[in-house]
Amino acid sequence: MADKQAHLNGSYYGPSVPPPQRSYHSHGRGTGCGCFGCLFSLICKLIVTVVVILGLAVLVFWLIVRPNKVKFHVTDASLTQFNLTTNNTLHYNLAFNITVRNPNKRIGIYYDRIEARAFYEDTRFDSEELTKFYQRHKNTTVLNAVFEGQQVVVLDSDELSKFNTQKTDGVFHIDVKLYLRIRFKLGAFKTGRFKPKIECDLKVPLTANGISAPGFTTTKCDLDY
């Protein structure tokens, strides 16, 4: 027994005992990307690729076609009557010419509908449908419109004061707006319909008894898509 006790109290020079192994459990982590992760990465790459291709296509299209805005100018306007009676009835006779310039080299335009409207102080007093047409590239077309008749127009005190001032000056501020329905043509390809609006702020001299104020000045119209 003494020999065994001495043996236990002596130094031990055997191999070291390794520490116990601990087991770890991974929760949702792994060396791979996982099914959903790989799918999301693939979708992102596809989206980026499509965006780049579309951007290049738009750039190539622009370099080849070089699209430009159509230009509208009112080149002449004649106002032979613009009287407001005591019962708020406006008697008018307005005619104007407007040029439509398509500056594009490869794009034609279908004007499927053209409605011209005349306004005074934001109140419409007449409208007219103009003839639809097709405009070739690098082409200028002249449109004519006549507004004639009478219409009840109610003006407040400020607007009535402006009317009387313009009547004294012999020049009236009249807005003409074109409401369009158009399609573009490039080769055999035709686009869907667009509905732009053209706004022309005019200062039209009144011609009365053969006498008119200073002549009309060509006016550029604004294009609103």
C-alpha positions in Angstrom: 0.0 0.0 0.0 2.9 2.3 0.9 4.5 1.6 -2.5 1.3 2.5 -4.3 1.0 5.8 -2.4 4.6 6.7 -3.1 3.9 6.0 -6.8 0.9 8.3 -6.9 2.8 11.2 -5.2 5.7 11.0 -7.6 6.1 13.0 -10.8 4.3 11.8 -13.9 6.2 12.2 -17.2 3.7 10.6 -19.5 2.0 12.2 -22.5 -0.2 15.3 -21.8 -3.9 14.6 -21.6 -5.7 16.6 -24.3 -8.6 18.9 -23.2 -12.1 17.7 -23.8 -13.5 18.5 -27.2 -16.3 21.0 -27.4 -19.0 20.6 -30.1 -20.4 23.8 -31.7 -23.6 23.9 -33.7 -23.9 26.3 -36.6 -27.2 28.1 -36.9 -27.9 29.2 -40.5 -24.2 29.7 -41.4 -22.2 27.7 -43.8 -19.4 28.0 -46.2 -21.8 28.1 -49.2 -24.1 31.0 -50.1 -27.3 29.0 -49.6 -30.2 28.6 -52.0 -31.8 32.0 -51.4 -28.5 33.9 -51.3 -27.4 32.5 -54.6 -30.8 33.2 -56.2 -30.7 36.8 -54.9 -27.2 37.3 -56.3 -28.2 35.9 -59.7 -31.3 38.2 -59.8 -29.1 41.3 -59.0 -26.6 40.4 -61.7 -29.5 39.9 -64.3 -31.0 43.3 -63.3 -27.6 45.1 -63.7 -27.0 43.4 -67.0 -30.4 44.4 -68.4 -30.0 48.0 -67.2 -26.5 48.2 -68.9 -27.9 46.8 -72.1 -30.9 49.2 -72.1 -28.6 52.1 -71.4 -26.3 51.1 -74.3 -29.3 50.7 -76.6 -30.7 54.1 -75.7 -27.2 55.7 -76.3 -26.9 54.0 -79.7 -30.4 55.0 -80.7 -29.7 58.6 -79.7 -26.4 58.7 -81.6 -28.1 57.3 -84.7 -31.4 59.2 -84.7 -30.5 62.4 -82.7 -34.1 63.2 -81.9 -35.0 66.9 -81.6 -38.1 68.6 -80.3 -40.7 69.7 -82.8 -40.9 73.6 -83.0 -44.1 75.6 -83.1 -44.3 79.3 -84.0 -47.3 81.6 -84.6 -46.1 83.6 -87.5 -49.2 85.7 -88.1 -52.3 86.6 -86.2 -55.2 88.9 -87.2 -57.9 90.2 -84.7 -60.7 92.2 -86.4 -63.2 92.0 -83.5 -62.8 91.6 -79.8 -65.7 93.4 -78.0 -67.2 92.7 -74.6 -70.8 93.8 -74.2 -72.6 94.8 -71.0 -74.2 91.3 -70.8 -70.7 89.7 -70.6 -70.8 88.4 -74.2 -67.5 88.5 -76.0 -67.7 89.0 -79.8 -64.5 87.9 -81.5 -62.9 87.2 -84.9 -59.4 85.9 -84.6 -57.3 84.1 -87.3 -53.7 82.9 -87.0 -51.1 80.9 -88.8 -48.8 78.5 -87.0 -45.7 76.7 -88.4 -44.8 73.2 -87.3 -41.2 72.3 -87.9 -40.0 68.7 -87.6 -36.2 69.1 -87.5 -35.4 65.3 -87.2 -33.6 63.6 -90.0 -35.1 60.1 -89.6 -38.3 60.6 -87.6 -41.8 61.3 -89.1 -44.8 62.3 -87.1 -48.5 61.4 -87.4 -50.8 64.1 -86.1 -53.9 62.0 -85.4 -55.8 64.8 -83.7 -55.2 68.6 -83.4 -57.6 70.7 -81.3 -57.0 74.4 -81.1 -58.4 76.3 -78.2 -58.5 80.1 -77.6 -58.4 81.6 -74.1 -58.7 85.0 -72.6 -57.7 85.4 -68.9 -57.8 81.6 -68.6 -61.4 81.4 -69.9 -61.9 79.4 -73.1 -64.0 81.2 -75.6 -63.7 79.0 -78.7 -62.2 75.8 -80.0 -61.6 74.2 -83.4 -60.6 70.9 -84.8 -57.8 71.2 -87.4 -57.1 68.7 -90.2 -54.9 65.8 -89.2 -51.8 65.0 -91.3 -48.5 63.1 -91.5 -45.3 65.2 -91.4 -42.1 63.9 -93.0 -38.7 64.4 -91.5 -37.0 67.8 -92.1 -40.3 69.3 -93.0 -42.2 72.5 -92.1 -46.1 72.6 -92.2 -48.3 75.6 -91.8 -51.6 75.3 -90.0 -54.4 77.9 -90.2 -57.2 78.4 -87.7 -60.1 80.9 -87.4 -62.1 81.6 -84.3 -65.2 83.6 -85.0 -68.5 84.0 -83.0 -69.6 85.0 -79.6 -69.3 83.5 -76.1 -70.4 84.5 -72.6 -67.2 85.4 -70.7 -67.4 86.4 -67.0 -64.5 88.6 -65.9 -63.8 89.8 -62.4 -63.0 93.4 -61.7 -59.2 93.0 -62.2 -59.6 91.1 -65.4 -62.1 93.7 -66.7 -59.7 96.4 -65.9 -57.0 94.6 -67.9 -59.4 94.2 -70.8 -60.2 97.9 -70.9 -56.4 98.7 -70.7 -55.7 96.4 -73.6 -58.6 97.8 -75.6 -57.2 101.3 -75.1 -53.7 100.1 -76.2 -55.2 98.2 -79.2 -53.3 94.9 -78.3 -55.0 92.0 -76.6 -53.2 89.2 -74.7 -54.8 85.9 -76.0 -53.6 82.4 -75.3 -53.9 79.7 -78.0 -53.3 76.1 -77.0 -53.0 73.1 -79.2 -54.0 69.7 -77.8 -52.4 67.0 -79.9 -52.5 63.2 -80.3 -49.4 62.1 -82.2 -47.3 59.1 -83.1 -43.7 58.9 -84.2 -42.4 56.8 -87.1 -38.8 55.6 -87.5 -38.5 53.4 -90.6 -41.2 50.8 -90.4 -41.6 51.2 -86.6 -44.4 53.3 -85.1 -44.7 54.3 -81.5 -47.8 54.5 -79.4 -49.8 57.7 -79.1 -48.5 60.7 -77.1 -50.7 63.7 -76.0 -48.5 66.8 -75.9 -49.9 70.3 -75.3 -48.7 73.4 -77.1 -49.1 76.8 -75.4 -48.8 80.1 -77.4 -49.0 83.3 -75.4 -50.0 85.9 -78.0 -50.2 89.7 -78.1 -52.5 90.4 -81.0 -53.1 93.9 -82.3 -56.8 94.8 -83.0 -57.6 96.0 -86.4 -60.6 98.3 -86.4 -61.9 100.5 -89.2 -58.9 99.5 -91.3 -56.5 100.8 -88.6 -54.4 98.5 -86.5 -51.8 98.8 -83.8 -48.2 97.9 -84.5 -47.9 94.6 -86.4 -47.9 91.1 -84.9 -44.6 89.7 -83.8 -43.8 86.0 -84.5 -44.2 84.1 -81.3 -42.5 80.8 -80.2 -44.8 78.4 -78.5 -44.0 76.1 -75.5 -44.1 72.4 -75.9 -45.4 70.4 -72.9 -45.3 66.6 -73.0 
